[in-house]
Amino acid sequence: METLYKQLGERMRTARQTLNITQAKVAETVGIEESFYGQIERGRAVPSVKTLVGIARALKVSAGDLFPDPRKPRRSMQFETLESMLLSISPSDRRLLIDILRMMSERLKR
């Protein structure tokens, strides 16, 4: 279970960083102490269902999105962050950013 709580916290951190908000802001929105929120993000505390739903709302995701999908192989947090960023922008901006990344990747391979 400890691994699950750490993964939950990592996914919370990724969602929070994607929104560019602080732990303090999430905690304030949810109505919990900032230190408690930090402990949840580090996988050292377990939120109640009510608190978890509040955190998900503050992070603009569903509570289910915070749990890893056991059917999918675990990806690095960089990939999770990149995916969240891509999903948060318009399709046309997403295509543009992917084209830029593709060109940068090809240059770095040289």
C-alpha positions in Angstrom: 0.0 0.0 0.0 2.9 2.3 0.7 3.8 2.3 -3.0 0.2 3.2 -3.9 0.3 6.2 -1.6 3.6 7.4 -3.0 2.2 7.1 -6.6 -0.9 8.9 -5.5 1.3 11.7 -4.2 3.4 11.8 -7.3 0.3 12.2 -9.5 -1.0 14.9 -7.2 2.4 16.7 -7.5 2.4 16.4 -11.3 -1.2 17.8 -11.6 -0.3 20.7 -9.2 2.9 21.6 -11.0 1.0 21.5 -14.3 -1.4 24.1 -12.9 1.6 26.0 -11.5 0.1 26.3 -8.1 1.6 25.8 -4.6 0.9 23.2 -2.0 -0.4 26.1 0.1 -3.0 27.1 -2.5 -4.3 23.5 -2.9 -4.4 23.1 0.9 -6.3 26.4 1.3 -8.8 25.5 -1.4 -9.4 22.1 0.2 -9.5 23.4 3.7 -6.6 21.4 5.1 -3.2 22.3 6.6 -0.4 22.8 4.1 1.8 20.4 6.1 -0.8 17.7 5.8 -1.1 18.2 2.1 2.7 18.0 1.8 2.6 14.7 3.7 0.0 13.3 1.3 2.1 14.4 -1.7 5.1 12.6 -0.2 3.0 9.5 0.5 3.4 9.8 4.2 -0.2 10.5 5.0 -3.5 9.0 3.8 -6.3 11.4 3.0 -10.0 10.7 3.6 -12.2 10.1 0.6 -13.7 13.6 1.2 -10.3 15.2 1.3 -9.1 13.3 -1.8 -12.1 14.5 -3.8 -11.5 18.0 -2.6 -7.8 17.8 -3.7 -8.9 16.4 -7.1 -11.3 19.3 -7.6 -8.6 21.8 -6.6 -6.2 20.1 -9.1 -8.9 20.1 -11.8 -8.8 16.3 -12.3 -11.1 13.5 -11.3 -10.2 11.6 -8.1 -9.7 8.5 -10.3 -7.1 10.3 -12.3 -4.9 10.5 -9.2 -4.7 6.7 -8.9 -2.3 4.8 -11.2 -3.9 2.5 -13.7 -2.6 -1.0 -12.8 -3.2 -2.1 -16.4 -0.6 0.4 -17.7 3.1 0.1 -17.2 4.5 2.8 -14.9 6.0 5.8 -16.7 8.4 8.3 -15.4 7.1 11.5 -13.9 8.6 13.5 -16.8 6.3 11.6 -19.2 3.3 12.2 -16.9 4.1 15.9 -16.7 4.6 16.2 -20.4 1.3 14.4 -21.0 -0.6 16.7 -18.6 0.9 19.7 -20.2 -0.1 18.5 -23.7 -3.6 17.7 -22.6 -4.0 21.2 -21.0 -3.5 23.1 -24.3 -5.6 23.4 -27.5 -5.2 20.7 -30.2 -3.6 23.2 -32.6 -1.1 24.3 -29.9 -0.4 20.7 -29.1 0.4 19.9 -32.8 2.8 22.9 -32.9 4.5 21.9 -29.7 4.9 18.3 -30.9 6.4 19.6 -34.1 8.9 21.7 -32.2 9.8 18.8 -29.9 10.3 16.6 -33.0 12.7 19.1 -34.6 14.6 19.6 -31.3 14.9 15.8 -30.9 16.3 15.4 -34.4 18.9 18.2 -33.8 20.0 16.6 -30.5 20.5 13.2 -32.3 23.1 14.8 -34.6 
